[in-house]
Amino acid sequence: MQIDLTTITNPDIRNFLSYSANPESLAKGYFLLGVEAEGKSNWAGAIEYYKVVLNINPADPVSRYFASHNIAYSMIQLGRMNESKGYAQAAITVNEEWPHAYNLLGIACRALGKYEDAARAFLSATLKGPKGKTAWLQLQSLLAEHPELHTEVPDLSNAVESARRFLVSRGVLPRSN
């Protein structure tokens, strides 16, 4: 993807993209273009910029993780859940300990009717990022909508209760009497 640097108003992006011999710099520039596109709700444009980052294949794992993550997020905005799922999984492959892509994976799986996969993804996001309640709330909503998961997936209830106790111990959820 060729960019006319004279059309770039953000000096940071222009600076990163001006070092065309440095793949890490180019990756950061295209990543920031993706962020700008997201800010304008230009989801298709954001996806294209983030795909350039992935094609550059920067050494920086943070760039690789968030390029995949942000593609997954942008695809969710466009209703492209199956594709989103693949990019969320790619981000998880880059860093299994970060919660953000698990939450996106859960959203995509839920929309695709893969409720057990969604529950497990939300559970992983909850345990890997316990300070944020988003994944926990998503999980609770999913379980309220599909209570059959408790019986169809025998280990799920225990895992959810264990996660609840973990969140209570961290002060994220209030203690119940």
Secondary structure as UniProt FT lines:
FT   HELIX           5..7
FT   HELIX           11..18
FT   TURN            20..21
FT   HELIX           23..39
FT   TURN            40..41
FT   HELIX           43..56
FT   HELIX           61..77
FT   TURN            78..79
FT   HELIX           81..94
FT   TURN            96..97
FT   HELIX           100..111
FT   TURN            112..113
FT   HELIX           115..128
FT   TURN            130..131
FT   HELIX           134..145
FT   TURN            147..148
FT   HELIX           149..152
FT   HELIX           154..169
FT   TURN            170..171
//
